Amino acid sequence: MTDKLTITGSADLLATVPHLLGTNPTESFVVVTARAGSLGATLRVDAPAEAEPMDYAQMLATYAANDEEATASYVIVYTDETGTDGQLYPYAAHVAALTNELATARMPVRNVWLVTGTFWAEFGADDKYPLDAIRDSNANATLTYFGSATDIEVYNPALLGNRAPRVEAPEGTEEDLAAACEAWAAALDATDMPDTDTARKLAAAFQHKLIRDFLFRDTITTHNGGFGDVVTGKFTGRPDWKRVDRAQEIAFELMKAVPAGQRAPMLTLMGWLEWLKGHGTQADRYLKLAAEDVPGFRLAVLLRELINRGHVADVARNAETSYKRPKN
């Protein structure tokens, strides 16, 4: 998204973060890695609360080190907390420890900012700036113009309705598997959305664990291994990202064809594909919703654990294979 975006100052860089994450962070630490002439990965974690500064800093630096091409970094603290004894800057010890750890990891910190609900500032400086400077920045205007938006509600059950009857998963025979894979491929290759009957059949296929795994794998045309390798991002080549975008659109349509309680497989698919794109925060939101739709939905739980450990898919690490948001 930022490949051809010119960032000329602090407000521009701060404006890009919500677009990269898909949400406006609150009570969070964000690390943005940088490479020669461009931004790299964007990592968000909850503010440290009671975590020891060194433990917290080492965890964040380890996650950031997944960007093997990074040569520098930026740190943004999003919080309305105040520092010790009412000081303006909270988490100062955590920021200092993180700065040291990132420098040790050969990603020296170029700048640290504090963003609150009412102002932003250089961390430790006296001057405070209005949030309008971020909202009115060239970067925010450019990203919005090209179709990026922040804090979009990714899933609203009320809008999908609950009148659709439940579907029955197929038995899982070889014939069932072949038919489901054929139908899924046809839906991905088509230009229109599946009709109601086709949508319900596909949604039913996603209810069967084995068939679901094959449908996940077949969404990625460059896969070169079994489901385990593909789902953990271990495949070569650049995916057909237009096909991935379409798979997410279809998954949303399939959720309209079934009631709550049968949407978890599609929510998990959408979350997994967001993770492959490098959108960990957005991915986690979908996966959390999947685990709520079907309590403890196993695949969603496992993928959330993978993301929360800071694992980045191989395809998202490589500039040649990573996702680029299509321009309108």
N, C-alpha and C positions, 0 to 999 in steps of 0.2 A: 504494500500500500504506500510506503514511504519512499520507494525507489527513485521517483522523479519529483519528490516534494522538497522544496527549498526551505530549510530551517535556518532562520537568521537570528534567533534569539531565544531567551529562556521561555517566553510565553508561547512561542511556536512549538518548542519541544514538549512543554507541559500539555499543550493542546492535543498532541498526537497520542498521548497515553490512553485516554478513554476510548479513542477510536481503535487502538491496537488491542485493548482488552475487551472492548464491547460493552464496557460499563464504566461509570465514574467511581473510582475507588474511594472507600471510606475506611478509616482506621486500618490502614495498610502501609506496608513498605513496598515500594516498587523499584526494581532494578532494571534499567534499560542498558543493554550492552551496545557497544559501538564497534564498527569495523572501519576500514579505510574508506572514508567518504560516505558512509551510510550507517543507519541504525541496525542493530541485530535483533536479539531476542528481548522480550518483555516479560518480566517475572513479577507476579504479585503474590504476597503472602500477608496473612493477618498481622497486625501490629503485635509486638512481642509480649505485651501484658507482663506476666511474671517471669518470662524467659530470661536466663542469664545472658548478658551482652555477648560474651564470647561464643556460647553455644548457638545463639541466634545468628550471629554473624557468620560462623562457619557453615551453618546449614544453608544460608542464603548464597554464600560464595560458592558452595558446592553445586547448587542448582544452576547458578549463572555460568559456571565453568562448562556446562553442557554445550554452550556456544563456543566451539573450539576455535573459531576464527576471530573472536572478540579481542580487541587490543585496548579497550577503554570501557568506561561505564558511567552511568548517571544514577543517582539515588534520589527518590522522591518519597517523603514521609507525608502521608495523608492522615491527619488526625485533628481532633478538636481538644485533645488533652493538653494540659500545660505541663511545664517542666517541674522539677523539684522546687519546693518553696515558691511556687507561683511564677517561675521563670517562663519566658516566652517559648523556649525551645525544649520540647519533651524528647525523651529517648536519646539524649545526647551521648550517653555511654554506648548505646547500641549503634548509633551512627558512627562513632569513632572506631569501634571494633570492626564494623562492616567495612569502613574505608580502608583499614589496615589489611583485612582479609582479602579484599578485592585487589589491592595493590600487590599482595603476595602472590595472588593468582594471575598476575600480569594483566590485570584489567583495572588500571588506576582510575580512580573516580575523578571525573572532570568537574563535576558540580553536584551539590546536594541542595534540594529545595524542601521547604515546608509548604504544604497546601492545606488550608483549613476550610471551614464552611463559609468564611467571610473574607479571606485574603490569602495571598501567597507571598513567599519571601525566600531570599537566599538563606539557607540554614545558618543561624548564628548572627546574621546581620540585623541592623536596626530598622532598615527601610521595609515597609509593607506595601504590597501592590494589590489593586482590586482584581477580583476574579474576572471582571469584564475584559481585562487585558488578555486573558486566555481565550475567553469566548469570542472576542473580536479579532483574534490573531489571524494572520494570513493562512496559517496551517489549518486552523479549524474551518475557515471559510472554504478552503480548497478541498479538504476531505469531505465536508458536507456536500459541496457541489458535485463531487464524484460519487455520491450515493452512500457515504458512510454515515452511520448514526450510532449514538450511544444510548445505553439503557433501554433498548427495545425489549419488551416483554417477550421472552422466547417461547412461552407456552401459557396459554390461558384456557383451562378446561371449559370454562363457561362459553367461550366462543366456539368450541368444537361441538358442544352439545353432548347429551347423554341418552339420546333416544335410540341410537343404533343398537341393535341386538348383538349379543356376543357371537363370536365366530368359534368354530371348532377346529382345532389344529389337525392337520392331516396325520395319518398313521406313521409316516416317515419311511415308506417303502422307497425302493429305488425309482419307481415310477413317480411317486410323489416328489422326490427330490429333483428329478429331471424336469418335471412339469413346472415346478416352482422356479428353478434356475432359468428355464426358457422364458417364463412369464416376466421375471424380473429383468432379464436382458432386453426383452422387447419393450418393457416400460421405460427403461433407461435410454433406449435408442429412439423412442417415439418423440413426437413434438408436443402432443397433447397429454393432459393428465389422464390416468386410468379412469374408466367409468366406474360406477358404484360396484357392480358385480366383480370386476377385475380387482378393484381396490380391496374388497372384502376377502377375496381369495388370496391376494398377496399378504394382507394383514394376518390371515389365518396361517399362512406358511411361516411367517415370522414368529408365530407362537411355538413352533416346534424347534427345540434347541439345536439339533443337528442341521436342519434345513436353514435355520437362521444363520448359523455359522458360515455355511456355504454362500448364502446371499451376501453377507458382509464381505467375505473374501472376494466374490465375483464383482463387487462394486469397484474394486481396484484392478484395472486391467493389467497393471505391471507386476502383479504379485508373482513371486517365484518360490513359494513355499506353502506350507499348510496354514490352517487358521491361526495357530499360535504365533507364527512368525508375522503374519500379516497384521493381526490385531495389535501387536506390540510395535508396529511400524518398521519391521525388519524386512524390507523388500527394496529392490533396486529399480531404477528408472523413475521417470517423472509421471505421476498419475495423470490421467485425463481429468483435469480439474473441472471442466465443464460437466463431465459425467458425474463427478462428485457433487457439484452444486445441484444438479438435477436430482440426484439420489436424495438429497436433503429435502428438496421441494416435494418429491413424491412421498417421502416418509411422513411429512406433515399432512398430506392428503390422506394417507392410509389411516392416520389417527382419527380422522373425521368419520371413518367407516366403522369404527369399533368404539365401545364405551370405555370409560375410565376403568382401569384394572387390566386392560389389554394393550395399553399404549407403550408400556415399558420397552419392548424390543425396538420400536421405532425411535423413541427418545434416546435410547442407547446408541443406535446407529447415528443419529444426528450429533450426539456428543462425541462419539468416536471420530467422526469425520471432521468436526471442529478441531479436535486435538491434532489430527494429521495436518491440518492447515496451520498449526502453531498457535491456535487460539485456546490456550489452556483454561482461562477463566470461563469463557463461554461454554467450553466442553464440560467443565465441572458443573455448571448450572443445569445443563441437560441431563447429565448422569444423576445428579441429585434428584431431579424430578422423576427419573425412571425408577429410582429406588423408593420413591414415595408412591408412585403409581402401583407398583408391585413391591410391597415391603421386602427389602433385602435382596432385590433382583441381582443375582449373582454376578453377571457380566458387568453391570453398571458399577457394582461395589468394587470389583477388581480393577476396573479401569480408573475409578476415582483414586484408588490407592496408588496406582502407577503414576497418575498425574500429580498427586500430592507429594510424592517422593521426588518431584522435579524432573521426571523422565521426559525427554523430548524425542519425538519420533525422528528417525534418521532423515526422512524426507523433508522435514521442516528445518533441519540444520543446514542443508545444502541449498545455496542460492539458486543453483541450476534446476532443482527439483521442487522447491518450495512453492507454496500457493501464492498467487498474485491476484488480488481482487480485480474482477473485470471492471472495465470502465464503461459507464453508460454512454 
